[in-house]
Amino acid sequence: MPKFVLPSVAILCLGVAVCGEAGSGDSVLAGPKIVFRTASWDFGKMKRTEERSYEFVFRNEGDAVLNIIRVHSECGCTTAVPTDKKIAPGSASKLTVTFRAGEYAGEILRRIYVYTDDPATPEAQIRIKGRVMGPKIVFDATTWDFGRIKSADKRTGEFVFHNQGNEPLNVKNVETSCGCTAALVTERTIAPGKTGKIKVTFNARGYAGTVEKMIFVETDDPITPRVELRTKAAVDIPAAPKMEFDPLAIDQGLLIEGEDVTSEVTVRNSGELELWFRLQVPFVEYFVDGKPAAFPLEVKVVPGASVRVTIKSSTESRRGFMLDNYLISSNDPLKTTLSLMVTGYVLTKAELKQLYEKYKSILK
C-alpha cells in the first residue's frame, strides 16, 4: 500500500494556523464580571444621632449570570444589602449601604466586601467615609472603690472623663443617690479632646458592711446623655451595741373614746456592748417586762438580751384617726434614733352604737 508523507514544513504551517485562529478572539468573555460605577462614597458631615444610606450601582459586564455569594462589612455600625442575588449578563443592580453614627465621633472610614463568583474579582471592595459631629463623653472608669474604711471616715475619690467628640461637651447636672455622698464637677464645659473630673466625697457615718452609692451625670452627649457612676466601700465599725426594735408600727384598729391603748414592743441588743435606749413621751405609762417604769423611760440591755416594753396611753378626748409617734434614742451608732408609730381610729360610744344598729343584721 502506498504511503503518503507530509512534509514537516506543511505540518508546522497547519499547527500555526490552528493556534492563530484560537487566539484571535480578544473580545471573548469568560464568565461573570462585576463592575461598580463608583467604589467609594463620602457622607460628609453628620450628627451622631444620624443614619445615612447610599446605593452603590454595579453591572455584570460578563457573559454569565453573576451570583452574589455574601456581603460583609468590617463594623456592626454598617450594613450592606444587595437588591438582587443573581444579576444577568449586561444587567445592573444596587447595593444599599447604611451607616449608623451612634458611638462614633470624628472621621470614619468603613470597608464593605462583596463576594461573588466573578473569577477575576471574587472579592470586590467598596468604601464609605464621613465626619461624625458632636460631643462624646468617655469615662476612664465608672466605679470607684474606697476600699476598707471606718464608720467615722470621710473619703474622696475622682472620676476622670474625656470629650472624645469634636464639639464642646456640656455637663448639665450631677446628682447622687444619697446625702452621704457629694459630687462636684470641676468644669461644666469640656472642649473637644479635653478632660474633666468629678470629685466624690463619701461620709461613712451610720453605715456598716458593704456600701454602694450611685452618681448620675447628665450631659448633652446625644448618644449617652446620662451616665451612672458607682462608689463602693467596706465599712468597719468597732464593737458597739446593736438595737433591734420589733415592731416599728402598730395598728390598734377601732378604739372607743376613753379606752386605754396598750402598745407592746420587744427591744433586743444583738451587738457586742451594752445598749441603752430612752423614751421621753409624757402623759403615758411605761412598763418593762411587765413592771412599771419611771418617766422618762431609760433602759439598759446587755449583749444578747432583750426586754419587753409596754406603753399605755389613753384615748380620752380623742376622736377620729389617731397617730402617735414615739421617738426612741439610743447609743447604737447606726440607729441613734428610731420612731415607733401607733395608729388607730377612735369612736365615741354613740358612734359605735350607730354602727351597730346599721350593721347588726349582718352581725347576727
C-alpha positions in Angstrom: 0.0 0.0 0.0 1.5 3.4 -0.9 2.3 5.7 1.9 1.7 9.5 1.9 4.2 11.6 3.9 3.5 15.2 4.5 6.5 17.4 4.6 7.4 18.7 8.0 7.1 22.3 6.8 3.4 21.6 5.9 2.7 20.1 9.4 4.3 23.2 11.1 2.2 25.5 9.0 -1.0 23.7 9.9 -0.2 24.0 13.6 0.4 27.7 13.3 -3.0 28.2 11.5 -4.9 26.4 14.3 -3.2 28.3 17.1 -3.6 31.6 15.4 -7.4 31.0 14.9 -7.9 30.1 18.6 -6.0 33.1 19.9 -7.7 35.7 17.7 -10.8 36.3 20.0 -9.5 39.2 22.2 -13.2 40.2 23.0 -14.2 36.7 24.2 -15.7 37.0 27.8 -15.0 34.2 30.3 -17.8 34.1 33.0 -19.4 36.9 35.1 -17.7 40.2 35.8 -18.7 42.7 38.5 -18.0 46.4 37.8 -19.1 49.2 40.3 -19.9 52.6 38.9 -18.1 54.1 41.9 -16.2 52.3 44.6 -16.4 54.9 47.4 -18.9 57.4 48.8 -18.4 60.4 51.2 -21.3 61.1 53.5 -19.8 64.4 54.6 -20.7 65.8 58.0 -23.4 64.1 60.0 -24.6 64.1 63.6 -24.1 61.2 66.0 -27.8 60.6 66.1 -28.0 60.3 62.3 -28.3 57.3 59.9 -27.2 57.7 56.3 -27.6 55.4 53.3 -26.1 55.3 49.8 -26.9 53.0 46.9 -23.8 51.6 45.1 -24.7 50.7 41.5 -22.8 47.9 39.7 -23.1 45.9 36.5 -22.5 42.4 35.3 -20.2 43.0 32.3 -19.5 39.3 31.8 -21.2 36.7 29.7 -22.7 34.6 32.5 -25.0 35.2 35.5 -23.3 36.9 38.4 -24.0 35.4 41.8 -23.7 37.4 45.0 -22.4 34.9 47.5 -22.3 37.2 50.5 -21.6 40.7 51.7 -19.6 41.6 54.7 -18.9 45.0 56.5 -16.0 45.5 58.8 -18.2 47.1 61.5 -21.6 46.4 63.1 -22.4 50.1 62.5 -22.6 49.5 58.8 -25.0 47.2 56.9 -24.9 46.4 53.2 -27.9 44.8 51.5 -27.9 43.8 47.8 -31.1 44.3 45.8 -30.5 41.1 43.8 -28.5 38.0 44.4 -28.4 37.0 40.7 -27.6 39.5 38.0 -27.9 38.6 34.3 -25.2 39.5 31.8 -25.4 43.2 30.9 -27.8 44.0 33.8 -27.3 46.4 36.6 -28.2 46.2 40.3 -27.7 48.0 43.6 -26.1 47.5 47.0 -27.6 49.7 49.7 -25.1 50.6 52.4 -26.3 52.2 55.7 -24.1 53.7 58.3 -25.3 54.5 61.9 -23.1 57.0 63.6 -24.1 56.1 67.1 -21.0 55.6 69.3 -18.6 57.2 66.8 -17.3 60.8 66.5 -14.8 62.3 64.1 -13.5 60.9 60.8 -14.8 57.5 59.9 -13.8 55.1 57.1 -15.6 51.7 56.6 -15.0 49.0 54.0 -17.6 46.6 52.6 -16.5 43.4 50.9 -18.7 41.9 48.2 -18.0 38.2 47.5 -19.2 36.9 44.1 -18.4 34.1 41.5 -16.5 36.6 39.3 -13.4 34.6 38.6 -11.2 37.7 38.2 -12.5 39.6 41.2 -14.1 37.2 43.7 -13.8 39.8 46.4 -14.8 43.4 45.4 -14.2 46.2 47.9 -16.1 49.4 48.3 -15.7 52.2 50.9 -17.7 54.8 52.8 -16.4 57.7 54.8 -17.6 60.8 56.6 -17.2 63.1 59.6 -19.4 62.5 62.6 -20.1 65.7 64.6 -21.0 66.1 68.2 -19.6 65.7 71.8 -18.8 62.3 73.2 -18.3 61.5 76.9 -16.0 58.7 77.9 -15.0 57.9 81.5 -11.7 56.2 82.4 -13.7 54.1 84.9 -17.3 54.2 86.1 -16.6 52.6 89.6 -14.6 53.9 92.5 -13.7 51.6 95.3 -12.8 53.4 98.6 -11.7 50.0 100.0 -12.0 49.2 103.7 -12.7 52.3 105.8 -14.0 53.1 109.3 -17.5 54.2 110.1 -16.3 57.7 111.1 -14.3 58.2 107.9 -14.8 60.6 105.0 -13.2 59.6 101.8 -12.8 61.3 98.5 -12.5 59.8 95.0 -12.2 61.1 91.5 -13.8 60.1 88.2 -12.0 61.3 85.1 -13.8 61.7 81.8 -12.9 62.9 78.3 -14.7 64.6 75.5 -13.7 62.4 72.5 -16.1 64.2 70.2 -15.4 67.2 68.0 -17.8 69.7 69.6 -17.9 71.1 73.2 -19.4 68.7 75.9 -21.7 70.4 78.4 -22.3 68.9 81.8 -25.9 69.7 82.7 -26.4 68.1 86.1 -24.6 65.8 88.6 -26.6 64.2 91.4 -26.1 61.4 93.9 -28.4 58.7 95.3 -27.7 59.7 99.0 -27.0 62.7 101.1 -23.9 60.8 102.4 -22.3 61.3 99.0 -21.3 64.6 97.5 -20.2 65.1 93.9 -18.6 68.1 92.3 -17.7 68.6 88.6 -14.5 70.6 88.0 -15.7 72.2 84.7 -19.2 72.4 83.2 -18.0 72.7 79.6 -15.3 70.4 78.2 -13.7 71.3 74.8 -13.0 68.5 72.3 -10.1 66.4 73.3 -10.0 67.8 76.8 -10.5 66.2 80.2 -12.9 66.8 83.1 -13.1 65.4 86.6 -15.9 64.7 89.1 -14.8 64.7 92.8 -16.8 62.4 95.0 -16.8 62.5 98.8 -18.4 59.7 100.9 -19.3 60.1 104.6 -19.4 56.6 106.1 -21.0 57.7 109.4 -24.0 55.5 110.1 -23.0 52.7 107.7 -21.6 49.2 108.1 -20.6 46.4 105.8 -20.6 46.8 102.0 -22.0 50.1 100.9 -22.7 51.1 97.3 -23.9 54.6 96.2 -24.7 56.0 92.7 -23.8 59.2 91.0 -25.7 60.3 87.9 -24.1 62.6 85.3 -26.3 64.3 82.7 -24.6 65.9 79.6 -25.5 66.9 76.0 -23.9 63.8 74.6 -26.7 62.7 72.2 -26.0 59.0 72.5 -25.2 58.8 76.2 -27.0 61.7 77.8 -27.0 60.0 81.3 -24.0 58.1 82.8 -24.3 56.1 86.0 -21.2 56.0 88.3 -20.8 53.8 91.3 -18.9 54.1 94.5 -18.4 51.3 97.0 -16.7 50.8 100.3 -16.4 48.1 103.0 -17.2 50.0 106.3 -15.8 48.6 109.5 -17.3 49.6 112.8 -15.8 49.0 116.3 -17.5 46.9 118.9 -20.8 48.5 119.6 -24.4 47.9 120.7 -27.0 47.0 118.1 -30.6 47.7 118.7 -33.3 45.5 117.1 -36.8 47.0 117.7 -39.9 45.0 116.8 -42.4 46.1 115.6 -41.9 49.7 114.5 -45.6 50.2 113.6 -48.7 49.1 115.5 -52.3 49.5 114.2 -54.8 49.4 117.1 -57.8 49.3 114.8 -61.1 50.7 116.2 -61.0 52.2 119.7 -63.6 53.7 122.0 -63.1 57.2 123.3 -61.7 57.0 126.8 -60.3 53.5 126.3 -56.7 52.7 127.3 -54.4 51.8 124.4 -51.7 49.3 125.1 -48.7 49.0 122.7 -46.0 46.4 123.2 -42.6 46.1 121.6 -39.5 44.0 122.0 -36.1 45.5 122.1 -33.1 43.2 121.6 -29.4 44.0 121.8 -27.6 41.9 119.2 -24.4 43.9 119.5 -21.2 43.4 121.5 -21.5 46.2 124.0 -24.2 47.3 126.4 -27.2 49.0 124.8 -29.2 51.8 126.4 -32.3 53.5 125.0 -34.6 56.2 126.1 -38.3 57.3 125.5 -39.3 60.7 126.7 -43.0 60.9 125.6 -45.1 62.4 128.6 -48.6 61.5 129.7 -48.2 57.8 129.1 -47.3 54.9 131.4 -44.3 52.7 130.8 -43.7 49.1 131.7 -40.5 47.0 131.3 -41.1 43.2 131.3 -44.4 43.8 132.9 -43.1 46.1 135.7 -43.9 49.8 136.0 -41.1 52.1 134.9 -40.5 55.8 135.6 -40.6 58.7 133.2 -38.5 59.3 131.2 -38.0 55.7 130.3 -34.3 54.7 130.3 -33.4 51.0 129.8 -30.1 49.2 129.6 -29.8 45.9 127.8 -26.7 43.6 127.9 -25.4 42.0 124.7 -27.6 39.1 123.6 -30.5 40.0 125.9 -33.9 41.5 125.1 -36.7 43.4 127.0 -40.4 43.8 126.5 -41.6 47.4 126.7 -45.2 48.3 127.1 -46.7 51.8 126.5 -50.1 52.6 127.9 -51.9 55.7 126.7 -55.5 57.0 126.8 -58.0 58.0 124.1 -59.7 60.4 126.4 -60.9 63.5 124.4 -59.7 62.0 121.2 -61.8 61.2 118.1 -61.2 60.1 114.6 -57.9 59.0 113.2 -55.1 58.6 115.8 -51.4 58.8 115.0 -48.8 58.7 117.8 -45.1 58.8 117.1 -42.8 57.7 119.9 -39.2 58.8 119.4 -36.6 56.3 120.8 -33.0 57.4 121.2 -30.1 55.0 121.8 -26.3 54.6 121.8 -26.5 52.3 118.8 -24.1 54.1 116.4 -26.2 53.0 113.4 -29.6 53.7 115.0 -29.3 56.7 117.2 -33.0 57.5 116.8 -36.0 55.4 115.9 -39.7 56.1 115.7 -42.5 53.8 116.9 -45.8 54.6 115.1 -49.1 53.7 116.7 -52.3 54.3 114.8 -56.0 53.7 115.3 -59.4 55.1 114.8 -61.3 56.5 117.9 -65.1 56.3 118.0 -67.5 57.7 120.6 -69.9 55.3 122.3 -72.8 57.0 120.3 -70.9 56.4 117.0 -70.3 52.8 117.9 -74.0 52.4 118.7 -74.9 53.9 115.3 -72.6 51.5 113.6 -74.0 48.5 115.5 -77.6 49.5 114.6 -76.6 49.8 110.9 -74.9 46.5 110.7 -76.5 44.3 113.4 -78.4 42.3 110.8 -75.1 41.3 109.2 -73.5 40.5 112.6 -76.3 38.1 113.6 
